[in-house]
Amino acid sequence: MNSPEPTLQETSEAHIAACLRGDQAGYSALYELYASGVYRLCYNLLLNHDDAEDITQDAFVYAFKSLRRYDSAKASFKTWLYTIAICRCRNLYRRNRVPLLDISSLLHNPLAAPKSESPEAAFAHRNAREALEKALGRLQPRLREALVLRYGHGLTYREIAEVMDCPAKTAESRVRLATEALAGMLRPTSEYLLEELLSY
Amino acid sequence: MMKTYTCRRCRADIPAYIHRELPPRRRRRVHLHLNGCAACYAFYRNLRDVDAELRATMPLIGIADAPQLAQVWRGIQAEMRPQRPAYGHWRMRYSLAMVVLVLAVILPWRFSAEQVRALPTQPTPRVQTDTTEAIVSHVVVMATPDASRDTEPAPLATNDERAETPAIVRNDAPKIIATDTP
């Protein structure tokens, strides 16, 4: 009988134990597991590639240096890491009240369309992403955080509450308020995109 | 019971209803309300569409490519590496500071010690013996014209004579009579 596949948390704990034993491979394994998620979280909150890279680096360095303080009984490694990243994002947008324009995103589009997608559909999807990014930028930071954690990373309300350090009910209401706000912002775009997609 | 379940409460429950996170009893309540309320049903449909769009689009925003992540990893490695050169640099700085501090304390002390040695000292009292007294009186006699004619100056005692004569007789007790001026 095969043993069940280890969960993400179990794998993480094994890597953490390796790191604490002084095994350098543990760090790179942890990075492989969580880097893309942390980067995406940072980008969704900051909407700037350079800032997202900086914060991802900061968050991992802090997490690696504080691995001894991590308590798996209190939270999963993922939520702990996301909490660190979100704290750093908050510090950054507290410092930069004025939103910065990401020039790199204007110069290249990092998201390539899947090969099966027609150019028209790819265009429509890119428009949808851009509209969503703009709408995210207009949301209040706390609502944006809740929405990103919910839809971008599939966290449960309890996990969102852990990351945002608030009650689960508050997390739920933040997700609801953010969704409602986005519904108001995206409605015209959605209708336009729907019409455009149906026309192809 | 149904009457207390207002549109406001229903709309608050709709996101959890869409995500299937409501307990069965509340879920049934929302379902019944949506069947009977056109406004709330429109709200539900709108929110459901946005939810579907968010689920589809949100995970695609901000996907990092491999070179970006590799660059971040290099940065992490650089920060995690033990900072030996920096530590050595600081140690060197502290060592230099200590040397400067020690020199700053020692050098003025050394200079001041040398200066004290070079300063004029307190003049020591000169002991005048009867030999010097005799020399002085001889010089005085020689300088006086009358005295040089009348009296011959007494010859100076030799060292052998002085040695034989007791100090009391010779009146050899030291007398502090004058001080040198610098």
Boltz contact constraints between the chains, C-beta under 6 A:
constraints:
  - contact:
      token1: [A, 31]
      token2: [B, 73]
      max_distance: 6.0
  - contact:
      token1: [A, 35]
      token2: [B, 69]
      max_distance: 6.0
  - contact:
      token1: [A, 36]
      token2: [B, 64]
      max_distance: 6.0
  - contact:
      token1: [A, 39]
      token2: [B, 64]
      max_distance: 6.0
  - contact:
      token1: [A, 40]
      token2: [B, 62]
      max_distance: 6.0
  - contact:
      token1: [A, 43]
      token2: [B, 62]
      max_distance: 6.0
  - contact:
      token1: [A, 44]
      token2: [B, 61]
      max_distance: 6.0
  - contact:
      token1: [A, 44]
      token2: [B, 62]
      max_distance: 6.0
  - contact:
      token1: [A, 53]
      token2: [B, 72]
      max_distance: 6.0
  - contact:
      token1: [A, 56]
      token2: [B, 72]
      max_distance: 6.0
  - contact:
      token1: [A, 57]
      token2: [B, 72]
      max_distance: 6.0
  - contact:
      token1: [A, 57]
      token2: [B, 75]
      max_distance: 6.0
  - contact:
      token1: [A, 57]
      token2: [B, 76]
      max_distance: 6.0
  - contact:
      token1: [A, 60]
      token2: [B, 76]
      max_distance: 6.0
  - contact:
      token1: [A, 61]
      token2: [B, 76]
      max_distance: 6.0
  - contact:
      token1: [A, 61]
      token2: [B, 79]
      max_distance: 6.0
  - contact:
      token1: [A, 110]
      token2: [B, 65]
      max_distance: 6.0
  - contact:
      token1: [A, 128]
      token2: [B, 57]
      max_distance: 6.0
  - contact:
      token1: [A, 129]
      token2: [B, 57]
      max_distance: 6.0
  - contact:
      token1: [A, 129]
      token2: [B, 61]
      max_distance: 6.0
  - contact:
      token1: [A, 132]
      token2: [B, 57]
      max_distance: 6.0
  - contact:
      token1: [A, 151]
      token2: [B, 54]
      max_distance: 6.0
  - contact:
      token1: [A, 151]
      token2: [B, 55]
      max_distance: 6.0
  - contact:
      token1: [A, 151]
      token2: [B, 58]
      max_distance: 6.0
  - contact:
      token1: [A, 152]
      token2: [B, 58]
      max_distance: 6.0
  - contact:
      token1: [A, 152]
      token2: [B, 59]
      max_distance: 6.0
  - contact:
      token1: [A, 176]
      token2: [B, 15]
      max_distance: 6.0
  - contact:
      token1: [A, 179]
      token2: [B, 15]
      max_distance: 6.0
  - contact:
      token1: [A, 179]
      token2: [B, 50]
      max_distance: 6.0
  - contact:
      token1: [A, 182]
      token2: [B, 50]
      max_distance: 6.0
  - contact:
      token1: [A, 183]
      token2: [B, 46]
      max_distance: 6.0
  - contact:
      token1: [A, 183]
      token2: [B, 47]
      max_distance: 6.0
  - contact:
      token1: [A, 183]
      token2: [B, 50]
      max_distance: 6.0
